[in-house]
């Protein structure tokens, strides 16, 4: 049964003002929900209401521990609805149920972490250098915009909403058009937890309409964006015209390095998880695997056997490891990249097609694709340079470390990387040489909300997560409090 849903705009639950559209379940292409897209007028209404709401005593007047109590209640609200939210996200983007449960738990943990960080966030009394007391304090920026992607909605949204609320800001959310549900449900949970009316609005719709209006709005003081690099570059240009700070978490083409001394059981498992979990729809997917020539054959044999044994199937089944891709158009894009790899001379080792319907509950109407592995491509091939955002891995042998590092860094992206070695000196040496925001050593794709995350080069600017990210939503202000007994001598007053 298709559900009709409304959204939260300027403190009211209603239909947005744009055209109606529907969301679909990637498992079978069935319609899940219908709703209205927002437009520029909705953006202006939400931002204007947020500007009024943030200055009211029931938000601006709250002490940090009082805001922290609200964040704790949001965390509790997410946990209380945990299974329901996990199932809704499964329907939104087709992720396997075990993965959506983990994402919901992560979102709750994010609010819990920033509740603690909010309550203990401190200013500073700076060293005295004259007849004054000097202080450095942080104050909320005001209304901020958050634009989130379709691949891990509830986790991405929590990572933006929690620190912004902790800082005392008002937030206007633009979730991905095709996966609006998690942001809308977070709006319900936040409202029930005591976030005042108008402080949070959720505006689903097209980025070219809603996102553009949000970035351009003169009252919006910051944008936090996760998504594609080309869109991020456009946001950065618009933000520069306003002198507005941004955080941009963009694309990736992450290398994973298997050294000659690596524990191959760990390396194979880690490389598989890095590229094929989340069906490869992940900015930090380890899509380039550089394997030392001395272990390349053994590694490849083990990897292919495991890749072919992965359980691709119905995301509602707890046994499923890989669900469908998010949409038919996205799958078509991945199929195009696979053909490019073949045209460039790559050898398809496994996968490269759509799995048969009926196996593991696969529906032929769904957007399924097999785990795919190539070899025989150089690092200059398009498949090794461009983000595919799907379950496609390129294997590349290496023997010279200097050449290896040059190839790993020879890419416009610099989001993440992985190293598999038993030698800590090798790990540290290679890790320091890699131009990426995150380096995983003998593990991959593990996260802590306490550890900052972001990229270099065209993978973005700024950092999310970590205690300091609250300050990203605040303006630092310095105070000087004169303690001199006599008037300033310059004026000549005795």
C-alpha positions in Angstrom: 0.0 0.0 0.0 1.4 3.4 -1.0 1.7 5.9 1.9 1.0 9.6 1.5 3.5 11.6 3.6 3.8 15.2 4.5 6.9 17.1 5.6 7.8 19.7 8.3 8.1 23.2 7.0 8.4 26.3 9.2 6.9 24.4 12.2 4.0 22.9 10.3 3.3 19.5 8.9 1.9 19.9 5.4 2.4 19.2 1.7 5.3 21.1 0.1 4.3 23.5 -2.6 5.9 21.8 -5.6 4.7 18.9 -7.8 3.8 15.5 -6.3 6.1 12.6 -6.9 6.7 9.1 -5.6 9.5 7.1 -4.1 10.1 3.5 -5.0 11.5 0.3 -3.4 14.7 -0.7 -5.4 14.0 -4.4 -4.7 11.0 -4.5 -7.0 10.4 -0.9 -8.3 7.1 -0.7 -6.4 5.9 2.7 -5.2 6.4 3.2 -1.5 5.3 6.7 -0.8 3.9 9.8 -2.5 4.7 13.3 -1.4 5.2 16.8 -2.8 8.5 18.3 -3.6 9.5 21.7 -2.1 10.1 24.8 -4.1 11.9 28.1 -3.7 9.0 29.6 -1.8 9.1 26.8 0.7 12.8 27.4 1.2 12.2 31.1 1.9 9.3 30.3 4.3 11.4 27.8 6.2 14.5 30.0 6.4 12.5 33.1 7.5 10.7 31.0 10.2 14.1 29.5 11.3 15.6 33.0 11.7 12.7 34.1 13.9 12.7 30.8 15.9 16.4 30.8 16.6 16.3 34.2 18.4 13.4 33.2 20.7 14.2 32.5 24.4 13.1 28.8 24.1 16.1 28.3 21.8 18.6 31.1 22.1 18.1 31.3 25.8 18.8 27.6 26.5 21.9 26.7 28.4 24.2 24.1 26.8 23.0 21.4 29.2 19.4 22.2 28.3 20.1 21.8 24.6 22.0 18.6 25.5 18.9 17.2 27.2 17.0 17.6 24.0 19.7 15.8 22.0 19.6 13.0 24.5 15.8 12.8 24.0 16.3 12.6 20.2 18.8 9.7 20.7 16.2 8.0 22.8 13.5 8.6 20.3 15.6 7.1 17.5 16.3 4.0 19.6 12.6 3.6 20.6 11.7 3.5 16.9 14.8 1.7 15.8 13.3 -1.3 14.0 10.6 0.8 12.3 13.2 3.3 11.1 15.5 0.5 9.8 12.6 -1.0 7.8 11.7 2.5 6.4 15.2 3.1 5.3 15.4 -0.3 3.7 12.3 0.7 1.6 13.8 4.1 0.9 17.0 2.9 -0.8 17.2 -0.9 -0.8 20.0 -1.4 1.8 20.0 -4.8 3.5 18.1 -4.7 6.8 21.2 -5.5 8.9 22.9 -2.5 7.4 20.0 -0.1 8.0 19.8 -1.3 11.6 23.4 -0.4 12.0 22.9 3.0 10.5 19.9 3.8 12.8 22.0 2.8 15.8 24.8 5.0 14.5 22.4 8.0 14.2 21.3 7.5 17.8 24.9 7.3 19.0 25.7 10.5 17.1 23.0 12.5 19.0 24.2 11.0 22.2 27.8 12.0 21.5 27.0 15.5 20.6 24.7 15.9 23.6 27.8 15.2 25.8 30.0 17.4 23.6 27.4 20.2 23.8 27.2 20.1 27.6 31.0 20.2 28.0 32.0 22.5 25.2 34.2 25.2 26.6 35.4 28.7 25.7 38.8 29.9 26.8 40.4 32.5 29.0 43.4 33.5 26.9 46.8 34.4 28.5 46.8 37.9 29.9 49.1 40.3 28.0 47.9 43.7 29.4 45.5 45.3 31.7 42.6 43.3 30.6 41.0 39.9 30.8 40.6 38.3 27.4 38.1 35.6 26.5 37.4 33.5 23.4 33.8 32.3 23.1 31.7 30.6 20.5 28.2 31.7 19.4 25.8 30.1 17.0 26.1 31.1 13.3 22.3 31.3 12.9 20.3 29.4 10.2 22.3 26.7 8.5 21.5 24.4 5.6 22.2 20.7 5.3 22.1 18.8 2.1 22.3 15.0 2.3 22.7 12.1 -0.1 20.6 9.0 -0.8 23.1 6.3 0.1 23.1 6.4 3.9 20.4 9.0 4.8 19.8 8.7 8.5 23.5 8.5 9.4 24.5 11.4 7.1 21.6 13.5 8.5 22.4 12.9 12.1 26.1 13.9 11.5 24.8 17.3 10.3 21.8 17.9 12.5 23.3 16.9 15.9 26.3 19.3 15.9 24.2 22.1 14.4 21.6 21.8 17.1 24.3 21.4 19.8 25.7 24.7 18.6 22.3 26.4 18.9 21.6 26.9 15.2 18.4 26.4 13.3 18.6 23.9 10.5 16.9 23.7 7.1 17.3 20.2 5.6 17.3 19.2 2.0 17.4 15.4 1.8 18.0 13.5 -1.4 14.9 13.7 -3.6 14.6 9.9 -3.9 15.2 9.1 -0.2 13.4 11.7 1.9 11.9 9.5 4.6 14.7 9.5 7.2 15.0 13.3 7.4 11.2 13.6 7.7 11.1 11.0 10.5 14.0 12.8 12.3 11.8 15.9 12.1 9.1 14.1 14.0 11.5 12.7 16.6 13.1 16.1 17.1 9.8 17.8 17.5 8.7 15.2 20.1 12.0 15.7 21.9 11.4 19.4 22.4 13.0 21.2 19.5 11.0 24.4 19.2 8.8 25.0 16.1 10.6 26.5 13.2 14.1 25.4 14.3 14.0 22.4 11.9 12.5 22.2 8.5 12.8 19.3 6.0 12.4 20.2 2.3 12.6 17.2 -0.1 12.9 17.9 -3.8 15.4 18.5 -6.6 18.8 19.9 -5.7 18.6 22.3 -8.7 15.5 23.9 -7.1 15.6 23.4 -3.3 19.4 23.1 -2.9 20.1 26.1 -5.1 17.6 28.3 -3.2 18.9 27.2 0.1 22.6 27.9 -0.8 21.7 31.3 -2.2 19.4 32.5 0.6 20.9 35.5 2.4 19.9 34.4 5.8 21.6 31.0 5.5 25.0 31.3 7.2 26.5 27.9 6.5 26.0 24.8 4.2 26.9 21.3 5.1 26.8 19.1 2.0 27.5 15.4 1.2 27.2 14.3 -2.4 28.8 14.5 -5.8 31.9 16.5 -6.5 30.4 18.5 -9.4 27.5 19.7 -7.2 29.9 20.5 -4.4 32.0 22.7 -6.7 28.9 24.6 -7.6 28.0 25.1 -4.0 31.5 26.3 -3.2 31.2 28.9 -6.0 27.9 30.2 -4.7 29.1 30.2 -1.1 32.2 32.2 -2.1 29.9 35.0 -3.3 28.4 35.2 0.2 31.7 34.6 2.1 29.8 31.7 3.7 31.6 28.7 5.2 30.9 25.3 3.9 31.8 21.7 4.6 31.8 19.5 1.5 32.1 15.7 1.7 32.4 14.7 -1.9 33.5 11.8 -4.1 36.2 9.2 -3.8 38.3 6.7 -5.7 39.9 5.1 -2.7 43.0 2.9 -3.1 43.5 -0.2 -0.9 47.1 -1.6 -0.7 47.9 -5.2 0.0 51.5 -5.6 1.0 53.6 -8.7 0.5 53.5 -9.5 4.2 49.7 -9.0 4.6 47.5 -11.5 6.4 45.6 -12.5 3.3 42.5 -13.7 5.2 42.2 -10.2 6.7 43.1 -8.5 3.5 40.6 -10.4 1.3 37.8 -9.9 3.9 38.6 -6.2 4.2 38.8 -5.5 0.5 35.5 -7.4 -0.1 33.8 -5.3 2.6 35.3 -2.1 1.4 34.0 -2.4 -2.1 30.9 -4.6 -2.0 29.2 -3.7 1.2 26.5 -1.1 0.7 26.4 -2.5 -2.9 29.4 -0.2 -3.6 27.3 2.9 -3.2 29.7 4.5 -0.9 32.0 7.5 -1.2 34.8 5.7 0.6 34.4 2.4 -1.4 37.8 0.8 -1.9 37.5 0.6 -5.6 41.2 0.3 -6.5 43.0 -2.6 -5.0 46.8 -2.5 -5.4 48.1 -6.0 -4.6 51.8 -6.8 -4.3 53.0 -9.0 -7.2 54.3 -11.7 -4.9 50.9 -12.4 -3.4 48.7 -11.2 -6.3 47.8 -14.7 -7.7 46.8 -16.1 -4.3 44.9 -12.9 -3.3 43.0 -12.9 -6.6 42.0 -16.6 -6.3 40.7 -16.1 -2.7 39.0 -12.8 -3.6 37.1 -14.2 -6.6 35.9 -17.2 -4.7 34.6 -15.0 -1.9 33.0 -12.5 -4.3 31.2 -15.2 -6.1 29.8 -16.5 -2.8 28.4 -13.2 -1.6 24.7 -13.4 -1.0 23.1 -10.8 -3.3 19.4 -10.7 -2.7 16.2 -9.4 -1.1 17.2 -6.6 1.4 14.6 -7.7 3.9 16.4 -11.0 4.5 18.9 -11.0 7.3 21.2 -13.3 5.2 21.6 -10.7 2.4 25.0 -9.1 2.1 24.3 -7.0 -1.1 20.9 -5.6 -1.9 19.8 -3.8 -5.1 21.2 -0.5 -6.4 19.2 2.6 -5.7 17.6 3.1 -9.1 17.4 1.8 -12.7 19.3 4.9 -14.0 22.1 4.4 -11.5 22.4 0.8 -12.5 22.6 1.8 -16.2 25.4 4.2 -15.3 27.4 1.3 -13.7 26.7 -0.9 -16.7 28.1 1.8 -18.9 31.3 1.9 -16.8 31.7 -1.8 -17.1 31.5 -1.6 -20.9 34.0 1.2 -20.8 36.4 -1.1 -18.8 36.0 -3.8 -21.4 36.5 -1.3 -24.3 39.7 -0.1 -22.6 41.1 -3.7 -22.6 40.2 -4.8 -19.1 39.6 -8.4 -18.3 36.3 -9.2 -16.5 37.1 -11.8 -13.8 33.7 -12.1 -12.2 30.3 -10.4 -12.3 29.6 -7.7 -14.9 25.8 -8.4 -15.2 22.4 -8.7 -13.5 21.9 -11.7 -11.3 19.1 -14.1 -12.0 15.7 -13.5 -10.5 14.4 -15.9 -7.9 17.8 -16.6 -6.3 17.9 -15.3 -2.7 14.6 -13.6 -3.3 15.8 -11.4 -6.1 13.0 -9.7 -8.1 13.6 -9.3 -11.8 12.0 -5.8 -11.6 14.6 -4.7 -9.0 17.9 -3.0 -9.7 20.3 -5.7 -8.8 23.9 -6.0 -10.1 26.6 -8.6 -9.4 29.8 -8.0 -7.5 32.2 -7.3 -10.3 36.0 -7.5 -10.5 38.4 -6.4 -13.3 42.1 -6.7 -13.9 44.4 -5.7 -16.7 43.6 -2.0 -16.5 46.2 0.6 -15.9 45.7 3.3 -13.3 45.1 5.8 -16.1 42.0 3.9 -17.3 38.7 5.7 -16.7 37.5 2.8 -14.5 40.5 3.5 -12.2 40.1 7.3 -12.2 36.4 8.1 -12.0 34.0 7.3 -9.2 31.6 4.5 -10.3 29.6 4.3 -7.0 28.8 0.7 -7.4 30.1 -2.8 -6.8 33.0 -2.7 -9.3 36.6 -3.4 -8.2 39.8 -2.9 -10.3 42.8 -5.2 -9.3 46.2 -3.7 -10.0 49.5 -5.5 -9.2 52.5 -3.5 -7.7 56.1 -4.2 -6.8 57.8 -0.8 -6.4 56.6 1.2 -3.4 57.5 4.6 -4.9 55.6 3.8 -8.0 52.7 2.4 -6.0 52.4 5.7 -4.0 52.6 7.8 -7.1 49.7 5.8 -8.6 47.6 5.9 -5.5 47.9 9.7 -5.3 47.5 10.2 -9.0 43.8 11.0 -8.8 41.6 14.0 -8.3 40.1 12.4 -5.2 41.6 12.0 -1.8 38.9 10.7 0.6 40.2 7.4 2.0 42.7 4.6 1.7 43.5 1.2 3.2 46.8 -0.6 4.0 47.2 -4.3 4.7 50.5 -5.2 6.3 51.9 -6.9 9.4 54.7 -4.3 9.8 53.8 -1.1 11.7 56.7 0.9 10.2 55.5 0.1 6.7 51.9 1.0 7.6 53.0 4.4 9.0 55.4 5.2 6.2 52.8 4.4 3.5 50.0 6.1 5.5 51.9 9.3 5.7 52.6 9.3 2.0 49.0 8.8 1.0 47.1 12.0 0.3 43.8 11.0 1.8 41.7 12.2 4.7 41.4 8.8 6.3 43.8 5.9 6.3 42.6 2.5 7.5 45.3 0.0 8.5 44.4 -3.7 8.6 40.7 -2.8 8.7 38.4 -0.8 6.4 35.2 1.3 6.5 35.0 1.5 10.3 34.0 4.8 11.8 33.9 6.6 15.1 31.7 9.7 15.7 34.5 11.0 17.9 37.0 10.9 15.0 36.9 13.7 12.3 36.1 12.7 8.8 36.7 14.4 5.4 38.8 14.5 2.3 41.5 16.3 0.4 41.6 17.5 -3.2 38.2 17.1 -4.9 37.0 14.9 -2.1 36.0 18.0 -0.3 36.9 20.5 2.4 36.1 20.7 6.1 35.5 17.9 8.6 32.5 16.2 10.1 32.4 14.2 13.3 34.5 14.8 16.3 34.1 17.2 19.2 35.4 20.2 17.3 32.7 19.9 14.6 30.3 21.8 16.9 32.6 24.8 16.4 32.0 24.5 12.6 28.4 25.8 13.3 29.6 28.6 15.5 31.4 31.9 15.2 34.4 32.5 17.4 34.2 35.9 19.2 36.9 37.5 21.3 36.1 39.6 24.4 38.5 42.0 26.2 37.5 43.1 29.7 39.6 46.1 30.9 41.1 45.8 34.4 43.2 49.0 34.4 42.7 51.3 37.4 43.5 54.5 35.5 42.0 55.7 32.2 43.8 54.9 29.0 46.8 57.3 28.9 46.4 58.2 25.2 43.4 60.4 25.9 45.4 62.5 28.4 42.8 62.2 31.2 44.4 62.1 34.6 
